[in-house]
Protein backbone atom coordinates (compact mmCIF):
# COMPACT_ATOMS: atom_id res chain seq x y z
CA UNK A 1 0.00 0.00 0.00
CA UNK A 2 1.25 3.46 -0.83
CA UNK A 3 2.20 5.41 2.32
CA UNK A 4 0.46 8.59 3.35
CA UNK A 5 1.28 10.82 6.26
CA UNK A 6 -1.06 10.09 9.12
CA UNK A 7 -0.84 13.51 10.69
CA UNK A 8 -1.47 15.69 7.67
CA UNK A 9 -3.29 15.25 4.36
CA UNK A 10 -1.30 17.86 2.52
CA UNK A 11 1.61 19.58 4.16
CA UNK A 12 2.41 22.33 6.58
CA UNK A 13 2.29 26.07 6.28
CA UNK A 14 4.25 28.50 8.47
CA UNK A 15 2.94 28.61 12.01
CA UNK A 16 2.40 31.86 13.82
CA UNK A 17 0.62 32.73 17.00
CA UNK A 18 -2.64 34.49 16.32
CA UNK A 19 -2.93 37.86 17.93
CA UNK A 20 -4.97 37.70 21.09
CA UNK A 21 -4.84 38.12 24.85
CA UNK A 22 -1.29 38.30 26.06
CA UNK A 23 0.12 38.15 22.53
CA UNK A 24 1.31 41.21 20.63
CA UNK A 25 3.26 39.67 17.79
CA UNK A 26 2.98 36.88 15.30
CA UNK A 27 5.47 34.13 16.01
CA UNK A 28 7.21 32.01 13.45
CA UNK A 29 7.49 28.42 14.57
CA UNK A 30 8.21 24.96 13.31
CA UNK A 31 6.65 21.82 11.91
CA UNK A 32 5.53 19.21 14.39
CA UNK A 33 5.60 16.47 11.79
CA UNK A 34 9.24 17.14 11.03
CA UNK A 35 10.22 16.71 14.64
CA UNK A 36 9.00 13.14 14.34
CA UNK A 37 11.68 12.60 11.72
CA UNK A 38 14.43 14.33 13.66
CA UNK A 39 13.65 12.42 16.84
CA UNK A 40 13.20 9.15 14.98
CA UNK A 41 16.94 9.20 14.42
CA UNK A 42 17.69 9.43 18.17
CA UNK A 43 16.38 7.47 21.18
CA UNK A 44 13.52 9.03 23.12
CA UNK A 45 14.23 7.13 26.31
CA UNK A 46 17.52 8.65 27.45
CA UNK A 47 17.51 12.05 29.13
CA UNK A 48 20.64 14.13 28.72
CA UNK A 49 21.63 16.98 31.00
CA UNK A 50 22.38 19.98 28.79
CA UNK A 51 22.97 22.70 31.37
CA UNK A 52 21.16 25.99 31.79
CA UNK A 53 19.21 27.75 29.07
CA UNK A 54 20.64 31.25 28.81
CA UNK A 55 20.52 34.26 26.53
CA UNK A 56 23.85 34.54 24.74
CA UNK A 57 25.47 36.07 21.68
CA UNK A 58 26.60 34.16 18.62
CA UNK A 59 29.72 35.25 16.74
CA UNK A 60 28.70 33.82 13.38
CA UNK A 61 25.36 35.62 13.53
CA UNK A 62 27.10 38.83 14.56
CA UNK A 63 29.57 38.63 11.66
CA UNK A 64 26.93 37.94 9.03
CA UNK A 65 24.76 40.84 10.19
CA UNK A 66 27.74 43.17 10.58
CA UNK A 67 28.58 42.60 6.92
CA UNK A 68 24.96 43.18 5.91
CA UNK A 69 24.64 46.37 7.96
CA UNK A 70 27.71 47.77 6.23
CA UNK A 71 26.28 46.74 2.87
CA UNK A 72 22.91 48.50 3.08
CA UNK A 73 20.80 46.46 5.51
CA UNK A 74 19.16 49.31 7.44
CA UNK A 75 15.71 47.93 8.33
CA UNK A 76 14.53 49.40 11.62
CA UNK A 77 17.49 51.69 12.22
CA UNK A 78 15.15 54.59 13.06
CA UNK A 79 13.37 52.61 15.80
CA UNK A 80 14.41 53.34 19.37
CA UNK A 81 15.14 50.04 21.11
CA UNK A 82 17.02 51.48 24.06
CA UNK A 83 20.32 50.12 22.66
CA UNK A 84 22.84 52.19 20.69
CA UNK A 85 25.03 49.20 19.84
CA UNK A 86 23.86 48.81 16.24
CA UNK A 87 24.34 52.51 15.54
CA UNK A 88 27.87 52.47 17.00
CA UNK A 89 28.95 49.35 15.10
CA UNK A 90 27.57 50.68 11.83
CA UNK A 91 29.49 53.94 12.33
CA UNK A 92 32.66 51.99 13.12
CA UNK A 93 32.35 49.93 9.94
CA UNK A 94 31.60 52.90 7.71
CA UNK A 95 34.87 54.51 8.76
CA UNK A 96 36.94 51.51 7.67
CA UNK A 97 36.42 51.76 3.87
CA UNK A 98 36.53 47.95 3.45
CA UNK A 99 37.69 46.88 -0.06
CA UNK A 100 35.34 43.88 -0.41
CA UNK A 101 32.29 45.95 0.59
CA UNK A 102 31.10 46.77 -2.98
CA UNK A 103 30.82 43.05 -3.72
CA UNK A 104 28.81 42.46 -0.55
CA UNK A 105 26.57 45.42 -1.37
CA UNK A 106 25.90 43.94 -4.80
CA UNK A 107 25.21 40.51 -3.30
CA UNK A 108 22.81 41.91 -0.69
CA UNK A 109 20.83 43.94 -3.21
CA UNK A 110 20.51 40.87 -5.44
CA UNK A 111 19.13 38.75 -2.58
CA UNK A 112 17.13 41.32 -0.62
CA UNK A 113 13.47 40.39 -0.05
CA UNK A 114 11.75 43.75 -0.27
CA UNK A 115 8.77 44.47 1.95
CA UNK A 116 9.26 41.34 4.08
CA UNK A 117 11.66 42.27 6.91
CA UNK A 118 11.26 38.94 8.68
CA UNK A 119 11.92 36.85 5.59
CA UNK A 120 14.76 39.10 4.49
CA UNK A 121 16.53 38.78 7.83
CA UNK A 122 15.49 35.16 8.18
CA UNK A 123 17.44 33.83 5.21
CA UNK A 124 20.67 35.21 6.69
CA UNK A 125 19.79 33.95 10.17
CA UNK A 126 19.40 30.47 8.68
CA UNK A 127 22.78 30.77 7.01
CA UNK A 128 24.56 32.01 10.13
CA UNK A 129 23.19 29.24 12.33
CA UNK A 130 24.70 26.64 10.01
CA UNK A 131 28.18 28.18 9.91
CA UNK A 132 31.17 27.24 12.02
CA UNK A 133 33.30 29.85 13.80
CA UNK A 134 35.45 32.48 12.05
CA UNK A 135 37.69 33.00 10.25
CA UNK A 136 36.81 29.92 8.15
CA UNK A 137 33.01 29.98 8.53
CA UNK A 138 32.82 26.37 7.38
CA UNK A 139 29.33 24.92 6.94
CA UNK A 140 28.31 22.57 9.75
CA UNK A 141 26.32 20.51 7.25
CA UNK A 142 27.07 19.50 3.69
CA UNK A 143 26.30 22.39 1.30
CA UNK A 144 23.78 20.14 -0.45
CA UNK A 145 21.93 19.75 2.86
CA UNK A 146 21.48 23.48 3.46
CA UNK A 147 17.85 24.63 3.73
CA UNK A 148 16.78 26.46 0.56
CA UNK A 149 16.73 29.91 2.18
CA UNK A 150 20.28 29.46 3.49
CA UNK A 151 21.41 27.87 0.23
CA UNK A 152 20.05 30.89 -1.62
CA UNK A 153 22.46 33.21 0.22
CA UNK A 154 25.36 30.77 0.70
CA UNK A 155 27.38 32.78 -1.81
CA UNK A 156 27.89 35.35 0.94
CA UNK A 157 30.29 33.06 2.81
CA UNK A 158 33.44 33.60 0.65
CA UNK A 159 32.82 37.35 0.83
CA UNK A 160 32.26 37.10 4.58
CA UNK A 161 35.66 35.46 5.08
CA UNK A 162 37.34 38.37 3.33
CA UNK A 163 35.20 40.95 5.11
CA UNK A 164 36.06 39.39 8.48
CA UNK A 165 39.77 39.98 7.90
CA UNK A 166 39.56 43.38 6.21
CA UNK A 167 37.16 44.82 8.79
CA UNK A 168 39.02 43.25 11.73
CA UNK A 169 35.69 41.86 12.92
CA UNK A 170 37.41 39.93 15.71
CA UNK A 171 38.20 43.24 17.40
CA UNK A 172 34.72 44.69 16.78
CA UNK A 173 33.14 41.48 18.10
CA UNK A 174 35.25 41.63 21.26
CA UNK A 175 34.25 45.24 21.91
CA UNK A 176 30.60 44.51 21.15
CA UNK A 177 30.50 41.96 23.97
CA UNK A 178 30.08 44.75 26.50
CA UNK A 179 26.78 45.82 24.89
CA UNK A 180 25.75 42.23 24.32
CA UNK A 181 26.36 41.36 27.94
CA UNK A 182 24.41 44.42 29.11
CA UNK A 183 21.43 43.46 26.96
CA UNK A 184 21.67 39.80 27.96
CA UNK A 185 21.65 40.80 31.62
CA UNK A 186 18.26 42.45 31.06
CA UNK A 187 16.96 39.07 29.93
CA UNK A 188 18.85 36.51 31.94
CA UNK A 189 17.06 36.67 35.34
CA UNK A 190 13.61 36.75 33.69
CA UNK A 191 14.51 33.96 31.27
CA UNK A 192 15.91 31.76 34.02
CA UNK A 193 12.78 32.34 36.05
CA UNK A 194 10.51 31.56 33.09
CA UNK A 195 12.41 28.33 32.38
CA UNK A 196 12.35 27.32 36.05
CA UNK A 197 8.62 27.97 36.32
CA UNK A 198 7.91 26.06 33.13
CA UNK A 199 10.04 23.10 34.21
CA UNK A 200 8.34 23.27 37.59
CA UNK A 201 4.84 23.36 36.17
CA UNK A 202 5.48 20.43 33.86
CA UNK A 203 7.58 18.74 36.57
CA UNK A 204 10.39 18.07 34.15
CA UNK A 205 13.91 17.65 35.57
CA UNK A 206 15.79 20.92 34.95
CA UNK A 207 17.93 20.62 31.83
CA UNK A 208 16.53 17.23 30.80
CA UNK A 209 15.87 17.59 27.10
CA UNK A 210 16.02 14.15 25.49
CA UNK A 211 19.46 14.80 24.04
CA UNK A 212 18.30 17.99 22.33
CA UNK A 213 19.55 21.54 22.80
CA UNK A 214 17.72 24.84 23.13
CA UNK A 215 19.75 27.99 22.44
CA UNK A 216 18.63 31.60 22.71
CA UNK A 217 20.75 34.07 20.74
CA UNK A 218 20.44 37.82 21.16
CA UNK A 219 21.75 39.77 18.20
CA UNK A 220 22.05 43.55 18.37
CA UNK A 221 22.40 44.10 14.62
CA UNK A 222 19.07 42.81 13.35
CA UNK A 223 15.88 44.76 12.74
CA UNK A 224 14.19 45.42 16.09
CA UNK A 225 11.42 43.32 17.64
CA UNK A 226 12.21 40.12 15.75
CA UNK A 227 11.74 36.65 17.23
CA UNK A 228 12.79 33.85 14.88
CA UNK A 229 12.77 30.15 15.65
CA UNK A 230 14.63 27.33 13.93
CA UNK A 231 14.90 23.57 14.37
CA UNK A 232 17.89 21.90 12.75
CA UNK A 233 17.93 18.22 13.62
CA UNK A 234 17.85 18.00 17.42
CA UNK A 235 18.83 21.64 17.94
CA UNK A 236 16.27 24.36 18.69
CA UNK A 237 17.38 27.95 18.11
CA UNK A 238 15.61 31.15 19.07
CA UNK A 239 17.05 34.40 17.73
CA UNK A 240 15.84 37.67 19.24
CA UNK A 241 16.77 41.21 18.29
CA UNK A 242 16.67 44.38 20.42
CA UNK A 243 13.35 45.60 21.78
CA UNK A 244 12.34 47.77 24.68
CA UNK A 245 9.89 45.14 25.88
CA UNK A 246 11.50 41.86 26.89
CA UNK A 247 10.18 38.94 24.85
CA UNK A 248 9.75 36.59 27.79
CA UNK A 249 6.36 35.26 26.67
CA UNK A 250 7.82 34.38 23.28
CA UNK A 251 10.76 32.59 24.88
CA UNK A 252 8.42 30.63 27.14
CA UNK A 253 6.17 29.77 24.21
CA UNK A 254 9.02 28.27 22.18
CA UNK A 255 10.35 26.51 25.26
CA UNK A 256 6.97 24.86 25.81
CA UNK A 257 7.15 23.57 22.26
CA UNK A 258 10.67 22.36 22.94
CA UNK A 259 9.47 20.32 25.93
CA UNK A 260 6.13 19.10 24.58
CA UNK A 261 6.90 18.31 20.94
CA UNK A 262 8.61 14.98 21.78
CA UNK A 263 5.53 13.86 23.70
CA UNK A 264 3.36 14.58 20.66
CA UNK A 265 5.71 12.41 18.63
CA UNK A 266 5.77 9.60 21.18
CA UNK A 267 1.99 9.50 21.51
CA UNK A 268 1.09 10.22 17.89
CA UNK A 269 -1.17 7.12 17.65
CA UNK A 270 -3.08 8.21 20.74
CA UNK A 271 -3.51 11.69 19.27
CA UNK A 272 -4.69 10.23 15.99
CA UNK A 273 -7.68 8.57 17.63
CA UNK A 274 -9.27 12.02 17.89
CA UNK A 275 -8.56 12.96 14.26
CA UNK A 276 -12.30 13.36 13.59
CA UNK A 277 -12.07 16.73 15.34
CA UNK A 278 -9.85 18.00 12.55
CA UNK A 279 -12.90 18.41 10.31
CA UNK A 280 -14.42 20.77 12.86
CA UNK A 281 -11.23 22.81 13.17
CA UNK A 282 -11.19 23.32 9.40
CA UNK A 283 -14.47 25.21 9.65
CA UNK A 284 -12.84 27.98 11.73
CA UNK A 285 -12.20 30.92 9.37
CA UNK A 286 -9.59 32.50 11.64
CA UNK A 287 -7.52 29.33 12.10
CA UNK A 288 -4.38 29.23 10.00
CA UNK A 289 -4.03 26.50 7.42
CA UNK A 290 -1.02 24.97 9.15
CA UNK A 291 -3.23 23.99 12.09
CA UNK A 292 -6.04 22.85 9.81
CA UNK A 293 -3.73 20.51 7.95
CA UNK A 294 -1.78 19.02 10.87
CA UNK A 295 -3.92 17.72 13.71
CA UNK A 296 -0.92 16.82 15.89
CA UNK A 297 0.26 20.41 15.58
CA UNK A 298 -3.18 21.72 16.52
CA UNK A 299 -3.33 19.47 19.60
CA UNK A 300 0.08 20.65 20.79
CA UNK A 301 -0.80 24.29 20.19
CA UNK A 302 -4.06 23.97 22.13
CA UNK A 303 -2.22 22.39 25.05
CA UNK A 304 0.39 25.15 25.07
CA UNK A 305 -2.26 27.87 25.00
CA UNK A 306 -4.04 26.23 27.94
CA UNK A 307 -0.78 25.89 29.88
CA UNK A 308 0.02 29.56 29.33
CA UNK A 309 -3.33 30.57 30.81
CA UNK A 310 -2.85 28.28 33.81
CA UNK A 311 0.72 29.46 34.40
CA UNK A 312 -0.27 33.13 34.17
CA UNK A 313 -2.68 32.60 37.08
CA UNK A 314 -5.27 35.00 35.68
CA UNK A 315 -8.66 35.37 37.34
CA UNK A 316 -11.39 32.83 36.59
CA UNK A 317 -13.30 35.43 34.58
CA UNK A 318 -10.22 36.36 32.53
CA UNK A 319 -9.32 32.71 32.02
CA UNK A 320 -12.81 31.95 30.70
CA UNK A 321 -12.62 34.92 28.36
CA UNK A 322 -9.27 33.79 26.97
CA UNK A 323 -10.41 30.18 26.61
CA UNK A 324 -13.57 31.27 24.80
CA UNK A 325 -11.65 33.56 22.45
CA UNK A 326 -9.11 30.89 21.60
CA UNK A 327 -11.85 28.33 21.00
CA UNK A 328 -13.73 30.70 18.72
CA UNK A 329 -10.55 31.30 16.74
CA UNK A 330 -10.29 27.56 16.04
CA UNK A 331 -8.16 26.20 18.89
CA UNK A 332 -10.96 23.81 19.70
CA UNK A 333 -9.21 21.72 22.35
CA UNK A 334 -8.18 24.58 24.62
CA UNK A 335 -11.27 24.10 26.87
CA UNK A 336 -10.55 20.38 27.20
CA UNK A 337 -6.89 20.91 28.05
CA UNK A 338 -7.64 23.78 30.42
CA UNK A 339 -9.95 21.53 32.44
CA UNK A 340 -7.54 18.59 32.20
CA UNK A 341 -4.76 20.76 33.61
CA UNK A 342 -6.89 21.40 36.69
CA UNK A 343 -6.79 17.64 37.27
CA UNK A 344 -3.09 17.48 36.41
CA UNK A 345 -2.29 20.05 39.07
CA UNK A 346 -4.03 17.97 41.73
CA UNK A 347 -1.90 14.87 41.14
CA UNK A 348 1.85 14.37 41.57
CA UNK A 349 2.99 12.88 38.27
CA UNK A 350 4.97 14.84 35.69
CA UNK A 351 3.49 15.93 32.38
CA UNK A 352 5.52 13.19 30.68
CA UNK A 353 3.50 10.69 32.72
CA UNK A 354 0.13 12.47 32.67
CA UNK A 355 0.27 13.32 28.94
CA UNK A 356 -0.86 9.93 27.64
CA UNK A 357 -3.79 9.79 30.04
CA UNK A 358 -4.82 13.31 29.04
CA UNK A 359 -4.63 12.58 25.30
CA UNK A 360 -6.53 9.29 25.64
CA UNK A 361 -9.20 11.19 27.57
CA UNK A 362 -10.20 13.19 24.51
CA UNK A 363 -13.62 11.91 23.46
CA UNK A 364 -14.37 13.18 19.94
CA UNK A 365 -18.14 12.71 20.25
CA UNK A 366 -18.28 14.66 23.53
CA UNK A 367 -16.04 17.42 22.19
CA UNK A 368 -18.18 17.66 19.06
CA UNK A 369 -21.26 18.08 21.21
CA UNK A 370 -19.59 20.67 23.46
CA UNK A 371 -18.28 22.61 20.48
CA UNK A 372 -21.53 22.54 18.52
CA UNK A 373 -22.57 25.82 20.14
CA UNK A 374 -19.33 27.64 19.35
CA UNK A 375 -19.56 30.47 16.85
CA UNK A 376 -16.21 30.70 15.13
CA UNK A 377 -14.77 34.18 14.84
CA UNK A 378 -13.79 35.79 11.58
CA UNK A 379 -10.14 36.51 10.77
CA UNK A 380 -8.84 39.78 12.15
CA UNK A 381 -8.93 42.54 9.53
CA UNK A 382 -5.66 43.19 7.79
CA UNK A 383 -3.81 46.38 8.66
CA UNK A 384 -3.83 47.11 4.93
CA UNK A 385 -6.12 45.70 2.24
CA UNK A 386 -4.85 42.36 0.99
CA UNK A 387 -3.57 42.50 -2.57
CA UNK A 388 -5.92 41.06 -5.16
CA UNK A 389 -4.98 37.51 -6.07
CA UNK A 390 -3.86 36.76 -9.58
CA UNK A 391 -5.63 34.11 -11.64
CA UNK A 392 -2.75 31.70 -10.99
CA UNK A 393 -2.88 32.28 -7.22
CA UNK A 394 -6.62 31.72 -7.22
CA UNK A 395 -6.15 28.42 -9.03
CA UNK A 396 -3.43 27.33 -6.61
CA UNK A 397 -5.66 28.16 -3.64
CA UNK A 398 -8.50 26.24 -5.25
CA UNK A 399 -6.24 23.22 -5.73
CA UNK A 400 -5.06 23.41 -2.11
CA UNK A 401 -8.66 23.54 -0.91
CA UNK A 402 -9.53 20.52 -3.04
CA UNK A 403 -6.64 18.64 -1.41
CA UNK A 404 -7.87 19.58 2.06
CA UNK A 405 -11.35 18.36 1.09
CA UNK A 406 -10.08 15.04 -0.29
CA UNK A 407 -11.05 15.93 -3.89
CA UNK A 408 -7.87 14.63 -5.46
CA UNK A 409 -9.09 14.30 -9.05
CA UNK A 410 -10.38 17.87 -8.97
CA UNK A 411 -7.11 19.08 -7.44
CA UNK A 412 -5.12 17.28 -10.12
CA UNK A 413 -7.11 19.03 -12.85
CA UNK A 414 -6.60 22.46 -11.27
CA UNK A 415 -2.86 22.00 -10.81
CA UNK A 416 -2.57 20.78 -14.40
CA UNK A 417 -4.07 24.08 -15.55
CA UNK A 418 -1.43 25.96 -13.58
CA UNK A 419 1.40 23.85 -14.98
CA UNK A 420 0.24 24.49 -18.53
CA UNK A 421 0.96 28.18 -17.92
CA UNK A 422 3.94 27.77 -15.58
CA UNK A 423 5.66 24.35 -15.76
CA UNK A 424 7.94 25.33 -12.85
CA UNK A 425 5.28 26.26 -10.29
CA UNK A 426 6.48 24.60 -7.09
CA UNK A 427 3.02 24.70 -5.49
CA UNK A 428 1.42 23.07 -8.50
CA UNK A 429 4.09 20.37 -8.79
CA UNK A 430 3.81 19.65 -5.08
CA UNK A 431 0.03 19.58 -5.32
CA UNK A 432 0.21 17.09 -8.19
CA UNK A 433 2.53 14.92 -6.11
CA UNK A 434 0.28 14.97 -3.04
CA UNK A 435 -2.82 14.27 -5.13
CA UNK A 436 -1.04 11.27 -6.65
CA UNK A 437 0.14 10.03 -3.24
CA UNK A 438 -3.37 10.14 -1.84
CA UNK A 439 -4.67 8.41 -4.97
CA UNK A 440 -2.21 5.52 -4.44
CA UNK A 441 -0.05 6.30 -7.47
CA UNK A 442 3.50 6.06 -6.07
CA UNK A 443 5.42 6.26 -9.34
CA UNK A 444 3.64 9.45 -10.39
CA UNK A 445 3.98 10.89 -6.90
CA UNK A 446 7.73 10.24 -6.83
CA UNK A 447 8.16 11.89 -10.22
CA UNK A 448 6.37 15.05 -9.11
CA UNK A 449 8.06 15.22 -5.68
CA UNK A 450 11.46 15.03 -7.41
CA UNK A 451 10.42 17.71 -9.90
CA UNK A 452 9.23 19.83 -6.98
CA UNK A 453 12.61 19.60 -5.26
CA UNK A 454 14.36 20.66 -8.46
CA UNK A 455 12.61 24.06 -8.43
CA UNK A 456 11.26 24.67 -4.91
CA UNK A 457 12.45 27.43 -2.57
CA UNK A 458 9.50 27.33 -0.17
CA UNK A 459 10.77 25.41 2.88
CA UNK A 460 7.37 23.99 3.66
CA UNK A 461 7.22 22.34 0.27
CA UNK A 462 10.85 21.21 0.32
CA UNK A 463 10.49 19.64 3.76
CA UNK A 464 7.35 17.67 3.00
CA UNK A 465 8.65 16.54 -0.37
CA UNK A 466 11.62 14.96 1.41
CA UNK A 467 9.30 13.33 3.96
CA UNK A 468 7.06 11.79 1.32
CA UNK A 469 10.06 10.53 -0.65
CA UNK A 470 11.50 9.04 2.53
CA UNK A 471 8.26 7.23 3.21
CA UNK A 472 8.30 5.88 -0.36
CA UNK A 473 11.85 4.62 0.11
CA UNK A 474 10.88 3.01 3.42
CA UNK A 475 7.98 1.14 1.83
CA UNK A 476 10.26 -0.02 -0.95
CA UNK A 477 12.71 -1.35 1.65
CA UNK A 478 15.53 1.13 1.01
CA UNK A 479 16.10 2.38 4.56
CA UNK A 480 19.40 4.07 3.66
CA UNK A 481 17.75 6.31 1.07
CA UNK A 482 14.82 6.96 3.41
CA UNK A 483 17.11 8.15 6.20
CA UNK A 484 18.87 10.48 3.76
CA UNK A 485 15.50 12.02 2.88
CA UNK A 486 14.52 12.34 6.54
CA UNK A 487 17.83 14.03 7.34
CA UNK A 488 17.24 16.51 4.54
CA UNK A 489 13.74 17.18 5.92
CA UNK A 490 15.06 17.78 9.45
CA UNK A 491 17.40 20.47 8.14
CA UNK A 492 14.59 22.51 6.62
CA UNK A 493 12.18 22.25 9.55
CA UNK A 494 11.10 25.32 11.37
CA UNK A 495 12.88 27.95 9.34
CA UNK A 496 9.86 30.07 8.61
CA UNK A 497 10.57 33.66 9.70
CA UNK A 498 7.80 36.22 9.44
CA UNK A 499 7.63 39.96 10.06
CA UNK A 500 6.41 40.94 13.50
Secondary structure as GFF3:
##gff-version 3
##sequence-region A 1 500
A	DSSP	alpha_helix	32	40	.	.	.	ID=ss1
A	DSSP	beta_strand	55	56	.	.	.	ID=ss2
A	DSSP	alpha_helix	59	70	.	.	.	ID=ss3
A	DSSP	alpha_helix	85	94	.	.	.	ID=ss4
A	DSSP	alpha_helix	101	111	.	.	.	ID=ss5
A	DSSP	alpha_helix	117	129	.	.	.	ID=ss6
A	DSSP	three_ten_helix	143	145	.	.	.	ID=ss7
A	DSSP	alpha_helix	148	152	.	.	.	ID=ss8
A	DSSP	alpha_helix	156	166	.	.	.	ID=ss9
A	DSSP	alpha_helix	169	202	.	.	.	ID=ss10
A	DSSP	beta_strand	213	219	.	.	.	ID=ss11
A	DSSP	beta_strand	227	232	.	.	.	ID=ss12
A	DSSP	beta_strand	235	241	.	.	.	ID=ss13
A	DSSP	alpha_helix	248	266	.	.	.	ID=ss14
A	DSSP	alpha_helix	268	272	.	.	.	ID=ss15
A	DSSP	alpha_helix	277	281	.	.	.	ID=ss16
A	DSSP	alpha_helix	289	293	.	.	.	ID=ss17
A	DSSP	alpha_helix	295	312	.	.	.	ID=ss18
A	DSSP	alpha_helix	316	328	.	.	.	ID=ss19
A	DSSP	alpha_helix	334	346	.	.	.	ID=ss20
A	DSSP	alpha_helix	351	360	.	.	.	ID=ss21
A	DSSP	alpha_helix	364	371	.	.	.	ID=ss22
A	DSSP	alpha_helix	391	404	.	.	.	ID=ss23
A	DSSP	alpha_helix	408	421	.	.	.	ID=ss24
A	DSSP	alpha_helix	426	438	.	.	.	ID=ss25
A	DSSP	alpha_helix	442	455	.	.	.	ID=ss26
A	DSSP	alpha_helix	459	475	.	.	.	ID=ss27
A	DSSP	alpha_helix	479	491	.	.	.	ID=ss28
###
